[in-house]
Amino acid sequence: MNGGEEAVRVSATIANTGSKAGREIVQLYIGLRDTSVVRPVRELKGFKVLELAPGEPQKVEFTLGLEQLAF
């Protein structure tokens, strides 16, 4: 899956499709399925605030290490 690395990188490109500059808060959530341990449905693991000009795309990347994925 991650080639034996101790971290997982997640990225997305966010674009301002409007005609005015704006601010976007990109949030990263994780969730576990089919586990015997009761956990929240979603857990916030990171967020970043982007300032975007009209029509501007921007790539955002999160790196999750073992400590963020462990429970």
PQR file with spaces between the fields and no chain letter, atoms N, CA, C, O and H, PARSE charges and radii, in Angstrom:
ATOM       1  N    MET     1       0.809   -1.198    0.000 -0.4000 1.5000
ATOM       2  CA   MET     1       0.000    0.000    0.000 -0.0000 2.0000
ATOM       3  C    MET     1       0.850    1.258    0.000  0.5500 1.7000
ATOM       4  O    MET     1       0.723    2.092   -0.897 -0.5500 1.4000
ATOM       5  N    ASN     2       1.725    1.405    1.009 -0.4000 1.5000
ATOM       6  CA   ASN     2       2.535    2.616    1.039 -0.0000 2.0000
ATOM       7  C    ASN     2       4.016    2.309    0.873  0.5500 1.7000
ATOM       8  O    ASN     2       4.856    3.142    1.214 -0.5500 1.4000
ATOM       9  H    ASN     2       1.828    0.728    1.737  0.4000 1.0000
ATOM      10  N    GLY     3       4.351    1.134    0.359 -0.4000 1.5000
ATOM      11  CA   GLY     3       5.731    0.789    0.049 -0.0000 2.0000
ATOM      12  C    GLY     3       6.624    0.655    1.267  0.5500 1.7000
ATOM      13  O    GLY     3       7.834    0.853    1.157 -0.5500 1.4000
ATOM      14  H    GLY     3       3.668    0.458    0.082  0.4000 1.0000
ATOM      15  N    GLY     4       6.064    0.323    2.436 -0.4000 1.5000
ATOM      16  CA   GLY     4       6.852    0.156    3.635 -0.0000 2.0000
ATOM      17  C    GLY     4       7.213    1.454    4.347  0.5500 1.7000
ATOM      18  O    GLY     4       7.960    1.435    5.325 -0.5500 1.4000
ATOM      19  H    GLY     4       5.082    0.162    2.526  0.4000 1.0000
ATOM      20  N    GLU     5       6.699    2.564    3.876 -0.4000 1.5000
ATOM      21  CA   GLU     5       6.972    3.850    4.512 -0.0000 2.0000
ATOM      22  C    GLU     5       6.233    3.941    5.846  0.5500 1.7000
ATOM      23  O    GLU     5       5.223    3.269    6.058 -0.5500 1.4000
ATOM      24  H    GLU     5       6.092    2.580    3.082  0.4000 1.0000
ATOM      25  N    GLU     6       6.749    4.777    6.731 -0.4000 1.5000
ATOM      26  CA   GLU     6       6.112    4.974    8.023 -0.0000 2.0000
ATOM      27  C    GLU     6       5.165    6.167    8.024  0.5500 1.7000
ATOM      28  O    GLU     6       4.712    6.598    9.084 -0.5500 1.4000
ATOM      29  H    GLU     6       7.569    5.322    6.558  0.4000 1.0000
ATOM      30  N    ALA     7       4.867    6.695    6.863 -0.4000 1.5000
ATOM      31  CA   ALA     7       3.945    7.812    6.744 -0.0000 2.0000
ATOM      32  C    ALA     7       3.155    7.660    5.452  0.5500 1.7000
ATOM      33  O    ALA     7       3.606    7.028    4.497 -0.5500 1.4000
ATOM      34  H    ALA     7       5.235    6.345    6.002  0.4000 1.0000
ATOM      35  N    VAL     8       1.980    8.244    5.446 -0.4000 1.5000
ATOM      36  CA   VAL     8       1.117    8.243    4.270 -0.0000 2.0000
ATOM      37  C    VAL     8       0.884    9.698    3.878  0.5500 1.7000
ATOM      38  O    VAL     8       0.552   10.530    4.722 -0.5500 1.4000
ATOM      39  H    VAL     8       1.614    8.757    6.222  0.4000 1.0000
ATOM      40  N    ARG     9       1.058    9.997    2.601 -0.4000 1.5000
ATOM      41  CA   ARG     9       0.797   11.344    2.097 -0.0000 2.0000
ATOM      42  C    ARG     9      -0.530   11.353    1.349  0.5500 1.7000
ATOM      43  O    ARG     9      -0.827   10.464    0.551 -0.5500 1.4000
ATOM      44  H    ARG     9       1.328    9.321    1.916  0.4000 1.0000
ATOM      45  N    VAL    10      -1.313   12.381    1.633 -0.4000 1.5000
ATOM      46  CA   VAL    10      -2.610   12.577    0.984 -0.0000 2.0000
ATOM      47  C    VAL    10      -2.591   13.973    0.388  0.5500 1.7000
ATOM      48  O    VAL    10      -2.227   14.934    1.066 -0.5500 1.4000
ATOM      49  H    VAL    10      -1.072   13.103    2.281  0.4000 1.0000
ATOM      50  N    SER    11      -2.980   14.093   -0.877 -0.4000 1.5000
ATOM      51  CA   SER    11      -2.990   15.413   -1.495 -0.0000 2.0000
ATOM      52  C    SER    11      -4.251   15.611   -2.319  0.5500 1.7000
ATOM      53  O    SER    11      -4.895   14.658   -2.757 -0.5500 1.4000
ATOM      54  H    SER    11      -3.276   13.312   -1.427  0.4000 1.0000
ATOM      55  N    ALA    12      -4.575   16.872   -2.512 -0.4000 1.5000
ATOM      56  CA   ALA    12      -5.720   17.256   -3.347 -0.0000 2.0000
ATOM      57  C    ALA    12      -5.432   18.635   -3.919  0.5500 1.7000
ATOM      58  O    ALA    12      -4.684   19.416   -3.331 -0.5500 1.4000
ATOM      59  H    ALA    12      -4.051   17.646   -2.156  0.4000 1.0000
ATOM      60  N    THR    13      -6.023   18.927   -5.053 -0.4000 1.5000
ATOM      61  CA   THR    13      -5.912   20.251   -5.647 -0.0000 2.0000
ATOM      62  C    THR    13      -7.237   20.970   -5.434  0.5500 1.7000
ATOM      63  O    THR    13      -8.298   20.480   -5.821 -0.5500 1.4000
ATOM      64  H    THR    13      -6.631   18.293   -5.531  0.4000 1.0000
ATOM      65  N    ILE    14      -7.157   22.124   -4.821 -0.4000 1.5000
ATOM      66  CA   ILE    14      -8.335   22.943   -4.522 -0.0000 2.0000
ATOM      67  C    ILE    14      -8.280   24.146   -5.445  0.5500 1.7000
ATOM      68  O    ILE    14      -7.227   24.763   -5.603 -0.5500 1.4000
ATOM      69  H    ILE    14      -6.296   22.523   -4.506  0.4000 1.0000
ATOM      70  N    ALA    15      -9.409   24.485   -6.056 -0.4000 1.5000
ATOM      71  CA   ALA    15      -9.434   25.616   -6.990 -0.0000 2.0000
ATOM      72  C    ALA    15     -10.557   26.582   -6.628  0.5500 1.7000
ATOM      73  O    ALA    15     -11.656   26.174   -6.252 -0.5500 1.4000
ATOM      74  H    ALA    15     -10.265   23.984   -5.928  0.4000 1.0000
ATOM      75  N    ASN    16     -10.256   27.853   -6.751 -0.4000 1.5000
ATOM      76  CA   ASN    16     -11.261   28.896   -6.582 -0.0000 2.0000
ATOM      77  C    ASN    16     -11.892   29.127   -7.951  0.5500 1.7000
ATOM      78  O    ASN    16     -11.271   29.728   -8.828 -0.5500 1.4000
ATOM      79  H    ASN    16      -9.363   28.184   -7.057  0.4000 1.0000
ATOM      80  N    THR    17     -13.103   28.659   -8.135 -0.4000 1.5000
ATOM      81  CA   THR    17     -13.775   28.803   -9.425 -0.0000 2.0000
ATOM      82  C    THR    17     -14.592   30.089   -9.510  0.5500 1.7000
ATOM      83  O    THR    17     -15.239   30.357  -10.523 -0.5500 1.4000
ATOM      84  H    THR    17     -13.607   28.170   -7.422  0.4000 1.0000
ATOM      85  N    GLY    18     -14.557   30.876   -8.446 -0.4000 1.5000
ATOM      86  CA   GLY    18     -15.312   32.125   -8.427 -0.0000 2.0000
ATOM      87  C    GLY    18     -14.540   33.285   -9.016  0.5500 1.7000
ATOM      88  O    GLY    18     -13.421   33.128   -9.503 -0.5500 1.4000
ATOM      89  H    GLY    18     -14.031   30.657   -7.624  0.4000 1.0000
ATOM      90  N    SER    19     -15.164   34.461   -8.962 -0.4000 1.5000
ATOM      91  CA   SER    19     -14.555   35.662   -9.530 -0.0000 2.0000
ATOM      92  C    SER    19     -13.928   36.562   -8.464  0.5500 1.7000
ATOM      93  O    SER    19     -13.416   37.635   -8.782 -0.5500 1.4000
ATOM      94  H    SER    19     -16.073   34.588   -8.567  0.4000 1.0000
ATOM      95  N    LYS    20     -13.966   36.129   -7.198 -0.4000 1.5000
ATOM      96  CA   LYS    20     -13.394   36.917   -6.108 -0.0000 2.0000
ATOM      97  C    LYS    20     -12.407   36.066   -5.322  0.5500 1.7000
ATOM      98  O    LYS    20     -12.529   34.842   -5.260 -0.5500 1.4000
ATOM      99  H    LYS    20     -14.381   35.257   -6.939  0.4000 1.0000
ATOM     100  N    ALA    21     -11.426   36.738   -4.724 -0.4000 1.5000
ATOM     101  CA   ALA    21     -10.466   36.030   -3.866 -0.0000 2.0000
ATOM     102  C    ALA    21     -11.207   35.446   -2.667  0.5500 1.7000
ATOM     103  O    ALA    21     -12.223   35.985   -2.227 -0.5500 1.4000
ATOM     104  H    ALA    21     -11.327   37.732   -4.775  0.4000 1.0000
ATOM     105  N    GLY    22     -10.692   34.351   -2.153 -0.4000 1.5000
ATOM     106  CA   GLY    22     -11.366   33.731   -1.024 -0.0000 2.0000
ATOM     107  C    GLY    22     -10.414   32.907   -0.179  0.5500 1.7000
ATOM     108  O    GLY    22      -9.253   32.696   -0.529 -0.5500 1.4000
ATOM     109  H    GLY    22      -9.868   33.913   -2.511  0.4000 1.0000
ATOM     110  N    ARG    23     -10.941   32.455    0.934 -0.4000 1.5000
ATOM     111  CA   ARG    23     -10.203   31.621    1.876 -0.0000 2.0000
ATOM     112  C    ARG    23     -10.956   30.297    2.006  0.5500 1.7000
ATOM     113  O    ARG    23     -12.181   30.266    2.122 -0.5500 1.4000
ATOM     114  H    ARG    23     -11.884   32.627    1.218  0.4000 1.0000
ATOM     115  N    GLU    24     -10.200   29.224    1.985 -0.4000 1.5000
ATOM     116  CA   GLU    24     -10.789   27.889    2.109 -0.0000 2.0000
ATOM     117  C    GLU    24     -10.068   27.139    3.222  0.5500 1.7000
ATOM     118  O    GLU    24      -8.844   27.212    3.334 -0.5500 1.4000
ATOM     119  H    GLU    24      -9.204   29.250    1.891  0.4000 1.0000
ATOM     120  N    ILE    25     -10.818   26.428    4.034 -0.4000 1.5000
ATOM     121  CA   ILE    25     -10.231   25.571    5.064 -0.0000 2.0000
ATOM     122  C    ILE    25     -10.385   24.135    4.591  0.5500 1.7000
ATOM     123  O    ILE    25     -11.497   23.614    4.502 -0.5500 1.4000
ATOM     124  H    ILE    25     -11.812   26.368    3.943  0.4000 1.0000
ATOM     125  N    VAL    26      -9.265   23.505    4.292 -0.4000 1.5000
ATOM     126  CA   VAL    26      -9.255   22.114    3.824 -0.0000 2.0000
ATOM     127  C    VAL    26      -9.068   21.230    5.049  0.5500 1.7000
ATOM     128  O    VAL    26      -8.129   21.422    5.821 -0.5500 1.4000
ATOM     129  H    VAL    26      -8.362   23.928    4.365  0.4000 1.0000
ATOM     130  N    GLN    27      -9.966   20.258    5.226 -0.4000 1.5000
ATOM     131  CA   GLN    27      -9.927   19.389    6.397 -0.0000 2.0000
ATOM     132  C    GLN    27      -9.699   17.949    5.971  0.5500 1.7000
ATOM     133  O    GLN    27     -10.241   17.499    4.961 -0.5500 1.4000
ATOM     134  H    GLN    27     -10.729   20.103    4.598  0.4000 1.0000
ATOM     135  N    LEU    28      -8.894   17.226    6.747 -0.4000 1.5000
ATOM     136  CA   LEU    28      -8.623   15.817    6.488 -0.0000 2.0000
ATOM     137  C    LEU    28      -9.193   14.989    7.630  0.5500 1.7000
ATOM     138  O    LEU    28      -8.817   15.169    8.788 -0.5500 1.4000
ATOM     139  H    LEU    28      -8.454   17.591    7.567  0.4000 1.0000
ATOM     140  N    TYR    29     -10.096   14.087    7.296 -0.4000 1.5000
ATOM     141  CA   TYR    29     -10.699   13.190    8.271 -0.0000 2.0000
ATOM     142  C    TYR    29     -10.344   11.752    7.923  0.5500 1.7000
ATOM     143  O    TYR    29     -10.182   11.414    6.750 -0.5500 1.4000
ATOM     144  H    TYR    29     -10.402   13.941    6.355  0.4000 1.0000
ATOM     145  N    ILE    30     -10.225   10.908    8.939 -0.4000 1.5000
ATOM     146  CA   ILE    30     -10.080    9.478    8.708 -0.0000 2.0000
ATOM     147  C    ILE    30     -11.185    8.766    9.467  0.5500 1.7000
ATOM     148  O    ILE    30     -11.758    9.305   10.414 -0.5500 1.4000
ATOM     149  H    ILE    30     -10.357   11.183    9.892  0.4000 1.0000
ATOM     150  N    GLY    31     -11.473    7.554    9.038 -0.4000 1.5000
ATOM     151  CA   GLY    31     -12.468    6.721    9.710 -0.0000 2.0000
ATOM     152  C    GLY    31     -12.103    5.255    9.554  0.5500 1.7000
ATOM     153  O    GLY    31     -11.455    4.866    8.582 -0.5500 1.4000
ATOM     154  H    GLY    31     -11.009    7.116    8.269  0.4000 1.0000
ATOM     155  N    LEU    32     -12.512    4.469   10.492 -0.4000 1.5000
ATOM     156  CA   LEU    32     -12.250    3.031   10.456 -0.0000 2.0000
ATOM     157  C    LEU    32     -13.549    2.292   10.178  0.5500 1.7000
ATOM     158  O    LEU    32     -14.610    2.655   10.685 -0.5500 1.4000
ATOM     159  H    LEU    32     -13.038    4.785   11.281  0.4000 1.0000
ATOM     160  N    ARG    33     -13.446    1.258    9.369 -0.4000 1.5000
ATOM     161  CA   ARG    33     -14.620    0.423    9.073 -0.0000 2.0000
ATOM     162  C    ARG    33     -14.364   -0.984    9.575  0.5500 1.7000
ATOM     163  O    ARG    33     -13.225   -1.450    9.614 -0.5500 1.4000
ATOM     164  H    ARG    33     -12.584    0.963    8.957  0.4000 1.0000
ATOM     165  N    ASP    34     -15.426   -1.643    9.952 -0.4000 1.5000
ATOM     166  CA   ASP    34     -15.368   -3.057   10.326 -0.0000 2.0000
ATOM     167  C    ASP    34     -14.299   -3.344   11.376  0.5500 1.7000
ATOM     168  O    ASP    34     -13.478   -4.246   11.207 -0.5500 1.4000
ATOM     169  H    ASP    34     -16.351   -1.264    9.920  0.4000 1.0000
ATOM     170  N    THR    35     -14.315   -2.572   12.459 -0.4000 1.5000
ATOM     171  CA   THR    35     -13.376   -2.798   13.546 -0.0000 2.0000
ATOM     172  C    THR    35     -14.134   -3.220   14.799  0.5500 1.7000
ATOM     173  O    THR    35     -15.286   -2.832   14.988 -0.5500 1.4000
ATOM     174  H    THR    35     -14.982   -1.839   12.597  0.4000 1.0000
ATOM     175  N    SER    36     -13.505   -3.998   15.639 -0.4000 1.5000
ATOM     176  CA   SER    36     -14.157   -4.452   16.861 -0.0000 2.0000
ATOM     177  C    SER    36     -14.055   -3.416   17.981  0.5500 1.7000
ATOM     178  O    SER    36     -14.703   -3.558   19.018 -0.5500 1.4000
ATOM     179  H    SER    36     -12.569   -4.313   15.486  0.4000 1.0000
ATOM     180  N    VAL    37     -13.253   -2.387   17.778 -0.4000 1.5000
ATOM     181  CA   VAL    37     -13.081   -1.324   18.770 -0.0000 2.0000
ATOM     182  C    VAL    37     -13.981   -0.161   18.381  0.5500 1.7000
ATOM     183  O    VAL    37     -13.973    0.272   17.228 -0.5500 1.4000
ATOM     184  H    VAL    37     -12.727   -2.272   16.935  0.4000 1.0000
ATOM     185  N    VAL    38     -14.755    0.346   19.330 -0.4000 1.5000
ATOM     186  CA   VAL    38     -15.649    1.462   19.043 -0.0000 2.0000
ATOM     187  C    VAL    38     -14.815    2.742   18.922  0.5500 1.7000
ATOM     188  O    VAL    38     -14.094    3.124   19.843 -0.5500 1.4000
ATOM     189  H    VAL    38     -14.762   -0.006   20.266  0.4000 1.0000
ATOM     190  N    ARG    39     -14.934    3.387   17.770 -0.4000 1.5000
ATOM     191  CA   ARG    39     -14.204    4.615   17.476 -0.0000 2.0000
ATOM     192  C    ARG    39     -15.186    5.630   16.902  0.5500 1.7000
ATOM     193  O    ARG    39     -16.268    5.249   16.455 -0.5500 1.4000
ATOM     194  H    ARG    39     -15.520    3.077   17.022  0.4000 1.0000
ATOM     195  N    PRO    40     -14.832    6.915   16.905 -0.5600 1.5000
ATOM     196  CA   PRO    40     -15.693    7.906   16.243  0.2800 2.0000
ATOM     197  C    PRO    40     -15.852    7.575   14.760  0.5500 1.7000
ATOM     198  O    PRO    40     -14.975    6.956   14.158 -0.5500 1.4000
ATOM     199  N    VAL    41     -16.959    7.986   14.188 -0.4000 1.5000
ATOM     200  CA   VAL    41     -17.201    7.737   12.764 -0.0000 2.0000
ATOM     201  C    VAL    41     -16.135    8.420   11.923  0.5500 1.7000
ATOM     202  O    VAL    41     -15.642    7.837   10.957 -0.5500 1.4000
ATOM     203  H    VAL    41     -17.671    8.489   14.678  0.4000 1.0000
ATOM     204  N    ARG    42     -15.773    9.652   12.280 -0.4000 1.5000
ATOM     205  CA   ARG    42     -14.722   10.400   11.592 -0.0000 2.0000
ATOM     206  C    ARG    42     -13.858   11.111   12.628  0.5500 1.7000
ATOM     207  O    ARG    42     -14.357   11.587   13.648 -0.5500 1.4000
ATOM     208  H    ARG    42     -16.174   10.125   13.064  0.4000 1.0000
ATOM     209  N    GLU    43     -12.567   11.178   12.357 -0.4000 1.5000
ATOM     210  CA   GLU    43     -11.644   11.911   13.221 -0.0000 2.0000
ATOM     211  C    GLU    43     -10.871   12.918   12.388  0.5500 1.7000
ATOM     212  O    GLU    43     -10.274   12.560   11.373 -0.5500 1.4000
ATOM     213  H    GLU    43     -12.161   10.792   11.528  0.4000 1.0000
ATOM     214  N    LEU    44     -10.879   14.175   12.812 -0.4000 1.5000
ATOM     215  CA   LEU    44     -10.110   15.216   12.133 -0.0000 2.0000
ATOM     216  C    LEU    44      -8.632   14.993   12.417  0.5500 1.7000
ATOM     217  O    LEU    44      -8.219   14.959   13.576 -0.5500 1.4000
ATOM     218  H    LEU    44     -11.364   14.466   13.637  0.4000 1.0000
ATOM     219  N    LYS    45      -7.833   14.841   11.363 -0.4000 1.5000
ATOM     220  CA   LYS    45      -6.402   14.591   11.515 -0.0000 2.0000
ATOM     221  C    LYS    45      -5.540   15.719   10.984  0.5500 1.7000
ATOM     222  O    LYS    45      -4.321   15.695   11.153 -0.5500 1.4000
ATOM     223  H    LYS    45      -8.168   14.869   10.421  0.4000 1.0000
ATOM     224  N    GLY    46      -6.145   16.701   10.348 -0.4000 1.5000
ATOM     225  CA   GLY    46      -5.364   17.829    9.875 -0.0000 2.0000
ATOM     226  C    GLY    46      -6.236   18.841    9.161  0.5500 1.7000
ATOM     227  O    GLY    46      -7.313   18.517    8.661 -0.5500 1.4000
ATOM     228  H    GLY    46      -7.135   16.720   10.210  0.4000 1.0000
ATOM     229  N    PHE    47      -5.754   20.071    9.121 -0.4000 1.5000
ATOM     230  CA   PHE    47      -6.438   21.104    8.343 -0.0000 2.0000
ATOM     231  C    PHE    47      -5.422   22.148    7.913  0.5500 1.7000
ATOM     232  O    PHE    47      -4.390   22.337    8.556 -0.5500 1.4000
ATOM     233  H    PHE    47      -4.879   20.334    9.527  0.4000 1.0000
ATOM     234  N    LYS    48      -5.733   22.818    6.820 -0.4000 1.5000
ATOM     235  CA   LYS    48      -4.889   23.901    6.306 -0.0000 2.0000
ATOM     236  C    LYS    48      -5.802   24.992    5.769  0.5500 1.7000
ATOM     237  O    LYS    48      -6.865   24.725    5.208 -0.5500 1.4000
ATOM     238  H    LYS    48      -6.572   22.665    6.297  0.4000 1.0000
ATOM     239  N    VAL    49      -5.356   26.228    5.958 -0.4000 1.5000
ATOM     240  CA   VAL    49      -6.105   27.381    5.469 -0.0000 2.0000
ATOM     241  C    VAL    49      -5.405   27.883    4.207  0.5500 1.7000
ATOM     242  O    VAL    49      -4.204   28.150    4.213 -0.5500 1.4000
ATOM     243  H    VAL    49      -4.493   26.444    6.413  0.4000 1.0000
ATOM     244  N    LEU    50      -6.169   28.007    3.135 -0.4000 1.5000
ATOM     245  CA   LEU    50      -5.634   28.473    1.853 -0.0000 2.0000
ATOM     246  C    LEU    50      -6.243   29.822    1.496  0.5500 1.7000
ATOM     247  O    LEU    50      -7.439   30.046    1.687 -0.5500 1.4000
ATOM     248  H    LEU    50      -7.146   27.791    3.130  0.4000 1.0000
ATOM     249  N    GLU    51      -5.417   30.709    0.982 -0.4000 1.5000
ATOM     250  CA   GLU    51      -5.880   31.970    0.389 -0.0000 2.0000
ATOM     251  C    GLU    51      -5.783   31.784   -1.116  0.5500 1.7000
ATOM     252  O    GLU    51      -4.701   31.525   -1.643 -0.5500 1.4000
ATOM     253  H    GLU    51      -4.446   30.528    0.827  0.4000 1.0000
ATOM     254  N    LEU    52      -6.910   31.915   -1.813 -0.4000 1.5000
ATOM     255  CA   LEU    52      -6.934   31.658   -3.254 -0.0000 2.0000
ATOM     256  C    LEU    52      -7.426   32.874   -4.021  0.5500 1.7000
ATOM     257  O    LEU    52      -8.456   33.461   -3.690 -0.5500 1.4000
ATOM     258  H    LEU    52      -7.789   32.125   -1.385  0.4000 1.0000
ATOM     259  N    ALA    53      -6.677   33.241   -5.047 -0.4000 1.5000
ATOM     260  CA   ALA    53      -7.103   34.302   -5.960 -0.0000 2.0000
ATOM     261  C    ALA    53      -8.161   33.738   -6.909  0.5500 1.7000
ATOM     262  O    ALA    53      -8.281   32.519   -7.029 -0.5500 1.4000
ATOM     263  H    ALA    53      -5.840   32.764   -5.316  0.4000 1.0000
ATOM     264  N    PRO    54      -8.916   34.578   -7.573 -0.5600 1.5000
ATOM     265  CA   PRO    54      -9.912   34.087   -8.526  0.2800 2.0000
ATOM     266  C    PRO    54      -9.278   33.168   -9.573  0.5500 1.7000
ATOM     267  O    PRO    54      -8.284   33.530  -10.203 -0.5500 1.4000
ATOM     268  N    GLY    55      -9.849   31.996   -9.753 -0.4000 1.5000
ATOM     269  CA   GLY    55      -9.367   31.041  -10.734 -0.0000 2.0000
ATOM     270  C    GLY    55      -8.099   30.289  -10.347  0.5500 1.7000
ATOM     271  O    GLY    55      -7.608   29.473  -11.126 -0.5500 1.4000
ATOM     272  H    GLY    55     -10.657   31.702   -9.241  0.4000 1.0000
ATOM     273  N    GLU    56      -7.567   30.547   -9.167 -0.4000 1.5000
ATOM     274  CA   GLU    56      -6.297   29.935   -8.761 -0.0000 2.0000
ATOM     275  C    GLU    56      -6.486   28.524   -8.203  0.5500 1.7000
ATOM     276  O    GLU    56      -7.297   28.320   -7.300 -0.5500 1.4000
ATOM     277  H    GLU    56      -7.966   31.210   -8.534  0.4000 1.0000
ATOM     278  N    PRO    57      -5.742   27.547   -8.736 -0.5600 1.5000
ATOM     279  CA   PRO    57      -5.709   26.222   -8.105  0.2800 2.0000
ATOM     280  C    PRO    57      -4.495   26.143   -7.183  0.5500 1.7000
ATOM     281  O    PRO    57      -3.476   26.785   -7.436 -0.5500 1.4000
ATOM     282  N    GLN    58      -4.605   25.363   -6.125 -0.4000 1.5000
ATOM     283  CA   GLN    58      -3.479   25.188   -5.208 -0.0000 2.0000
ATOM     284  C    GLN    58      -3.511   23.753   -4.684  0.5500 1.7000
ATOM     285  O    GLN    58      -4.556   23.245   -4.276 -0.5500 1.4000
ATOM     286  H    GLN    58      -5.433   24.841   -5.919  0.4000 1.0000
ATOM     287  N    LYS    59      -2.353   23.120   -4.705 -0.4000 1.5000
ATOM     288  CA   LYS    59      -2.243   21.754   -4.196 -0.0000 2.0000
ATOM     289  C    LYS    59      -1.993   21.812   -2.697  0.5500 1.7000
ATOM     290  O    LYS    59      -1.166   22.593   -2.228 -0.5500 1.4000
ATOM     291  H    LYS    59      -1.505   23.533   -5.036  0.4000 1.0000
ATOM     292  N    VAL    60      -2.704   20.990   -1.954 -0.4000 1.5000
ATOM     293  CA   VAL    60      -2.513   20.889   -0.512 -0.0000 2.0000
ATOM     294  C    VAL    60      -2.149   19.442   -0.195  0.5500 1.7000
ATOM     295  O    VAL    60      -2.709   18.511   -0.775 -0.5500 1.4000
ATOM     296  H    VAL    60      -3.376   20.355   -2.335  0.4000 1.0000
ATOM     297  N    GLU    61      -1.211   19.261    0.727 -0.4000 1.5000
ATOM     298  CA   GLU    61      -0.745   17.911    1.053 -0.0000 2.0000
ATOM     299  C    GLU    61      -0.684   17.731    2.563  0.5500 1.7000
ATOM     300  O    GLU    61      -0.259   18.626    3.294 -0.5500 1.4000
ATOM     301  H    GLU    61      -0.757   20.017    1.198  0.4000 1.0000
ATOM     302  N    PHE    62      -1.109   16.575    3.008 -0.4000 1.5000
ATOM     303  CA   PHE    62      -1.029   16.191    4.409 -0.0000 2.0000
ATOM     304  C    PHE    62      -0.161   14.946    4.504  0.5500 1.7000
ATOM     305  O    PHE    62      -0.208   14.084    3.626 -0.5500 1.4000
ATOM     306  H    PHE    62      -1.454   15.849    2.414  0.4000 1.0000
ATOM     307  N    THR    63       0.629   14.850    5.561 -0.4000 1.5000
ATOM     308  CA   THR    63       1.413   13.652    5.829 -0.0000 2.0000
ATOM     309  C    THR    63       0.974   13.096    7.174  0.5500 1.7000
ATOM     310  O    THR    63       1.034   13.781    8.195 -0.5500 1.4000
ATOM     311  H    THR    63       0.668   15.550    6.274  0.4000 1.0000
ATOM     312  N    LEU    64       0.532   11.849    7.160 -0.4000 1.5000
ATOM     313  CA   LEU    64       0.084   11.182    8.383 -0.0000 2.0000
ATOM     314  C    LEU    64       1.105   10.138    8.774  0.5500 1.7000
ATOM     315  O    LEU    64       1.411    9.235    7.996 -0.5500 1.4000
ATOM     316  H    LEU    64       0.483   11.292    6.330  0.4000 1.0000
ATOM     317  N    GLY    65       1.633   10.260    9.987 -0.4000 1.5000
ATOM     318  CA   GLY    65       2.569    9.278   10.503 -0.0000 2.0000
ATOM     319  C    GLY    65       1.846    8.221   11.324  0.5500 1.7000
ATOM     320  O    GLY    65       0.627    8.265   11.488 -0.5500 1.4000
ATOM     321  H    GLY    65       1.384   10.994   10.619  0.4000 1.0000
ATOM     322  N    LEU    66       2.605    7.291   11.826 -0.4000 1.5000
ATOM     323  CA   LEU    66       2.022    6.216   12.633 -0.0000 2.0000
ATOM     324  C    LEU    66       1.272    6.741   13.842  0.5500 1.7000
ATOM     325  O    LEU    66       0.249    6.177   14.229 -0.5500 1.4000
ATOM     326  H    LEU    66       3.596    7.256   11.693  0.4000 1.0000
ATOM     327  N    GLU    67       1.771    7.819   14.447 -0.4000 1.5000
ATOM     328  CA   GLU    67       1.114    8.357   15.647 -0.0000 2.0000
ATOM     329  C    GLU    67      -0.280    8.902   15.353  0.5500 1.7000
ATOM     330  O    GLU    67      -1.149    8.855   16.224 -0.5500 1.4000
ATOM     331  H    GLU    67       2.603    8.277   14.133  0.4000 1.0000
ATOM     332  N    GLN    68      -0.516    9.421   14.141 -0.4000 1.5000
ATOM     333  CA   GLN    68      -1.854    9.912   13.789 -0.0000 2.0000
ATOM     334  C    GLN    68      -2.807    8.777   13.432  0.5500 1.7000
ATOM     335  O    GLN    68      -4.022    8.930   13.555 -0.5500 1.4000
ATOM     336  H    GLN    68       0.190    9.460   13.434  0.4000 1.0000
ATOM     337  N    LEU    69      -2.273    7.650   12.995 -0.4000 1.5000
ATOM     338  CA   LEU    69      -3.124    6.542   12.563 -0.0000 2.0000
ATOM     339  C    LEU    69      -3.343    5.496   13.652  0.5500 1.7000
ATOM     340  O    LEU    69      -4.243    4.663   13.541 -0.5500 1.4000
ATOM     341  H    LEU    69      -1.286    7.526   12.896  0.4000 1.0000
ATOM     342  N    ALA    70      -2.531    5.534   14.695 -0.4000 1.5000
ATOM     343  CA   ALA    70      -2.658    4.544   15.770 -0.0000 2.0000
ATOM     344  C    ALA    70      -3.800    4.902   16.714  0.5500 1.7000
ATOM     345  O    ALA    70      -4.194    6.063   16.829 -0.5500 1.4000
ATOM     346  H    ALA    70      -1.800    6.210   14.786  0.4000 1.0000
ATOM     347  N    PHE    71      -4.319    3.879   17.386 -0.4000 1.5000
ATOM     348  CA   PHE    71      -5.308    4.129   18.439 -0.0000 2.0000
ATOM     349  C    PHE    71      -5.138    3.144   19.552  0.5500 1.7000
ATOM     350  O    PHE    71      -5.879    3.189   20.535 -0.5500 1.4000
ATOM     351  H    PHE    71      -3.999    2.937   17.293  0.4000 1.0000
